[in-house]
């Protein structure tokens, strides 16, 4: 026959707090992973518009006509 462990109110509160801390850690890790995945989906060109490279003739034309 198994005996049920009788715990005091303080022990119950500590156990509850530990379980809540563990749940929070799991939730935090889940949110961090979501954030990382959303950042990975971003395209560099969407954030920073690439600067078009000018050819030597375009540079000369720009200098002479500017």
Helices and strands as residue ranges (DSSP letters): H 9-41, H 44-47, H 56-65
